[in-house]
Amino acid sequence: MAGFIDDLAERVFQPIRDPKLMERIRFLQTLALLKDLSSTQVGKLLTECIERQYYAGDVIFNEGDQGNALFIVMSGFVAIQKKLDNGDIQTLVNLGPGTHFGELALLDTLPRSAAAVAVDETAVLILYKANFDALVSKRADIGLPIMTAVAENLARQVRRLNEQVFKLQSGVPR
Amino acid sequence: MFELIERWLRILLLIIGTGVFIFIFFQLKHILLPFVISIIIAYVLNPVVRMIEARGIKRLTAVSLLLTVMMGGFALGLIFGVPALAAEIEKIQNRLPQITKDMKVFALQLEGSLEENYPMIGSKPVIGPAFEALEEKSSQLAGNIPSWIMEHMEQIILLILVPFNVFFFLRDGDEWMQKIYNLLPNRYVETVLSVVSEINASLGGYIRGLVVDGAIVGSLIAIGLYFIGVDYWLIIGLITGIGNLIPYFGPVLGFGLAVLVAILGTGGPAAIVKIAVLFGIVKFLDDFFFQVLIVGASAHVHAVLVVLSVFLGGYLLGIVGMIIAVPITVSLQVMVRILIDRYRFKTVSAARERAQADHWVC
């Protein structure tokens, strides 16, 4: 029944769709985080997000700040940075359009493990944890695939880290 | 040192700004009702607009579609409802002098009976003069409903602006919020977002559910009173439904009105019993089914706080204040909780949190 209503809605709304909005939705569907979602589901997610512009050098969040949101890079670049013991700042990675960061905030509200700084003029979509939690409880068809994608990403990172730690401890060259 | 001064200056500016806003709000409160109603309607309809937007439809198109459908439904409601309402108002207008006379006779009989059985009360002409004044007022009102409408034309015209206000709030509301977020300094973005999102989560379902709940309760009461044979069933149903927006007071108002009409009409004690049973059944269904299913998770505000806020809202801003009292209380509660959480978070050692890591993940 839900599928039938969805199909009917698709046919009814097709002629009056906004091409720019559809382009945005298609762009978001290319993200690994949202690859399992339909255009309507991504559209719903888009309405829950807030867009914000940052200029070059703007600090999006600092290491140690309480994390409450996931960020999706729409344009520009974001540097993920960590402060070393000697006070130097090391850039871990530069994230471009179509990537995301801060996803750990969807799981807990512990301090951010690194800082995020805009490298140039950057537009991000911000999905706040309360909105994500509401999606998981009321729209599990949207929330759960995102949660699964976050968990898969974290699992990959943990396996990679385990291997690196093992190699370091056993003295095997990287 | 300078940082501390700067921080206190900012807090002072914020307090002054809030004070100025509240002062202006109170000065303009008599024209605020239509805007408050428009904001509530826009807030209730926003999720529907977002649902249409999620299909890739431009916001303007989504809002226009939705409001066209709603205005069509409203027009149909007017076509069928206005003649019935007008007939009931005319009946009240014609019967008001007789109703006042009947009430005076009843009250005088009661006064006489009390003086006879309790002579210590003493005889003081209270009822007579009070009802003479009431009779005079009701005769004036009976003849002057059209001129009352003329005197309050300004407020009525403002109410007519509600659909236009709703259109603009729906079309541009999200964009205005977006602009406010863009103006925020980076360090405050997540805190403000957290406040807005959590207020939305607490309040959104509550307000939307309350409006739907009021419509259902009002309809059930109107239908029930019609079958019982109580006069003015439509007006009483409408008042009960609207009154449902005010926690605790609204349902009592509807019941009181229905009983009063039954006493003054031809229903007799049997009608009063039927009205009591009807309101009891609807209240039971409302508390155990409608509110649970429609209003959903409550706003998590203590009942005493709800009553206190409604009283305070009514004292400060009249009906407008009573309607917006609970939403404002919920918003303030969420803001305070988040600010306390943020303050606590800063004082807890991050190293201590990390040291509580559970186990090695493979």
Boltz contact constraints between the chains, C-beta under 6 A:
constraints:
  - contact:
      token1: [A, 13]
      token2: [B, 55]
      max_distance: 6.0
  - contact:
      token1: [A, 13]
      token2: [B, 57]
      max_distance: 6.0
  - contact:
      token1: [A, 16]
      token2: [B, 57]
      max_distance: 6.0
  - contact:
      token1: [A, 16]
      token2: [B, 61]
      max_distance: 6.0
  - contact:
      token1: [A, 17]
      token2: [B, 56]
      max_distance: 6.0
  - contact:
      token1: [A, 18]
      token2: [B, 58]
      max_distance: 6.0
  - contact:
      token1: [A, 21]
      token2: [B, 56]
      max_distance: 6.0
  - contact:
      token1: [A, 22]
      token2: [B, 56]
      max_distance: 6.0
  - contact:
      token1: [A, 40]
      token2: [B, 54]
      max_distance: 6.0
  - contact:
      token1: [A, 40]
      token2: [B, 55]
      max_distance: 6.0
  - contact:
      token1: [A, 43]
      token2: [B, 54]
      max_distance: 6.0
  - contact:
      token1: [A, 43]
      token2: [B, 56]
      max_distance: 6.0
  - contact:
      token1: [A, 44]
      token2: [B, 54]
      max_distance: 6.0
  - contact:
      token1: [A, 47]
      token2: [B, 50]
      max_distance: 6.0
  - contact:
      token1: [A, 47]
      token2: [B, 53]
      max_distance: 6.0
  - contact:
      token1: [A, 47]
      token2: [B, 54]
      max_distance: 6.0
  - contact:
      token1: [A, 50]
      token2: [B, 181]
      max_distance: 6.0
  - contact:
      token1: [A, 58]
      token2: [B, 186]
      max_distance: 6.0
  - contact:
      token1: [A, 59]
      token2: [B, 186]
      max_distance: 6.0
  - contact:
      token1: [A, 64]
      token2: [B, 350]
      max_distance: 6.0
  - contact:
      token1: [A, 66]
      token2: [B, 345]
      max_distance: 6.0
  - contact:
      token1: [A, 68]
      token2: [B, 190]
      max_distance: 6.0
  - contact:
      token1: [A, 68]
      token2: [B, 194]
      max_distance: 6.0
  - contact:
      token1: [A, 69]
      token2: [B, 190]
      max_distance: 6.0
  - contact:
      token1: [A, 110]
      token2: [B, 353]
      max_distance: 6.0
  - contact:
      token1: [A, 111]
      token2: [B, 350]
      max_distance: 6.0
  - contact:
      token1: [A, 128]
      token2: [B, 193]
      max_distance: 6.0
  - contact:
      token1: [A, 128]
      token2: [B, 197]
      max_distance: 6.0
  - contact:
      token1: [A, 130]
      token2: [B, 197]
      max_distance: 6.0
  - contact:
      token1: [A, 130]
      token2: [B, 198]
      max_distance: 6.0
  - contact:
      token1: [A, 130]
      token2: [B, 201]
      max_distance: 6.0
  - contact:
      token1: [A, 131]
      token2: [B, 197]
      max_distance: 6.0
  - contact:
      token1: [A, 134]
      token2: [B, 201]
      max_distance: 6.0
  - contact:
      token1: [A, 158]
      token2: [B, 361]
      max_distance: 6.0
